[in-house]
Amino acid sequence: HIFLCHPEILGLKSLTGGSTAFWDEVIFAIKIKGGCLPCSTPPGDLERYLQGLDDNSCVAGHFFLELTHFMALPEEHIGRPGAEAKEARRKALQLLVVVESDLKSRLLSVESLLGIQQLEEFFFDLFGVTPVQARYLLQHTSLLDDYPPIFPYAVSAQQQEPALAFDLGMSGGMDSLFFLIHGFRVVSVEANPMMALDVQAALRRYRDRLLILSVALVSDEDLIERTSSTNFGNVEVPFHIHRERPDFSALDASRVPKGQR
């Protein structure tokens, strides 16, 4: 939970009002679910959260509820959000700018120079998601409205066998979500078993078109070296999980500092 009396965040305008039990619960839920409440929140809790849309006492919390409202609304057509969803997206983008401005002001007050990396890290430390990721969640369904499609998504979705996409190195599942939103079948590969389970739960509403394989991708030479007549088809490889940034996990131990494993 956010410690609102911490000197680095004390006085942040966007977190004013965040000490109530409701906003504390919402912001904590957002942080542990990477900004996407509709994915794995029980329907009763999700409905209860969205009843707080009229509560403007906490700007940051209100932003995440508008994002949640947008994500929870079904699309009228594949890749095309309806009027209510577009309005929720508009409000969320406006509130995101307010939250970013508030955090930037705090960074400027303690640092002589402000870097985008500092803002991303500060935002992530507070909410478990970065501003870039939040914008991705809000904008990824607008491609059919804003750009000529590079593939007939809607036609594919109406076929008995929609087009198949592979997400190799699924990480948090955002690329998989993008293709699922646009009607594709998706096969996702992720070596981190905990992340694979988390995304499986988060995207369970797409289970008819999503297959997640918790496996590692290795070279043919490495596979042959590790395979014998007794373990064929059941080869294990060491995988090093980054404790703070699971998306930085790797087969190569040199890429994950010992203190972060």
Rosetta blueprint (number, residue, H / E / L):
1 H L
2 I L
3 F L
4 L L
5 C L
6 H L
7 P L
8 E L
9 I L
10 L L
11 G L
12 L L
13 K H
14 S H
15 L H
16 T L
17 G L
18 G L
19 S L
20 T L
21 A H
22 F H
23 W H
24 D H
25 E H
26 V H
27 I H
28 F H
29 A H
30 I H
31 K H
32 I H
33 K L
34 G L
35 G L
36 C L
37 L H
38 P H
39 C H
40 S H
41 T L
42 P L
43 P H
44 G H
45 D H
46 L H
47 E H
48 R H
49 Y H
50 L H
51 Q H
52 G H
53 L H
54 D H
55 D L
56 N L
57 S L
58 C L
59 V H
60 A H
61 G H
62 H H
63 F H
64 F H
65 L H
66 E H
67 L H
68 T H
69 H H
70 F H
71 M H
72 A H
73 L L
74 P L
75 E L
76 E L
77 H E
78 I L
79 G L
80 R E
81 P L
82 G L
83 A H
84 E H
85 A H
86 K H
87 E H
88 A H
89 R H
90 R H
91 K H
92 A H
93 L H
94 Q H
95 L H
96 L H
97 V H
98 V H
99 V H
100 E H
101 S H
102 D H
103 L H
104 K H
105 S H
106 R H
107 L H
108 L H
109 S H
110 V H
111 E L
112 S L
113 L L
114 L L
115 G L
116 I H
117 Q H
118 Q H
119 L H
120 E H
121 E H
122 F H
123 F H
124 F H
125 D H
126 L H
127 F H
128 G L
129 V L
130 T L
131 P H
132 V H
133 Q H
134 A H
135 R H
136 Y H
137 L H
138 L H
139 Q H
140 H H
141 T H
142 S H
143 L H
144 L H
145 D H
146 D H
147 Y L
148 P L
149 P L
150 I L
151 F L
152 P L
153 Y H
154 A H
155 V H
156 S H
157 A H
158 Q H
159 Q L
160 Q L
161 E L
162 P L
163 A L
164 L E
165 A E
166 F E
167 D E
168 L E
169 G L
170 M L
171 S L
172 G L
173 G L
174 M H
175 D H
176 S H
177 L H
178 F H
179 F H
180 L H
181 I H
182 H L
183 G L
184 F L
185 R E
186 V E
187 V E
188 S E
189 V E
190 E L
191 A L
192 N L
193 P H
194 M H
195 M H
196 A H
197 L H
198 D H
199 V H
200 Q H
201 A H
202 A H
203 L L
204 R H
205 R H
206 Y H
207 R L
208 D L
209 R L
210 L E
211 L E
212 I E
213 L E
214 S L
215 V L
216 A L
217 L L
218 V L
219 S L
220 D H
221 E H
222 D H
223 L H
224 I H
225 E H
226 R H
227 T L
228 S L
229 S L
230 T L
231 N L
232 F L
233 G L
234 N L
235 V L
236 E L
237 V L
238 P L
239 F L
240 H E
241 I L
242 H L
243 R L
244 E L
245 R L
246 P H
247 D H
248 F H
249 S L
250 A E
251 L L
252 D L
253 A H
254 S H
255 R H
256 V L
257 P L
258 K H
259 G H
260 Q H
261 R L
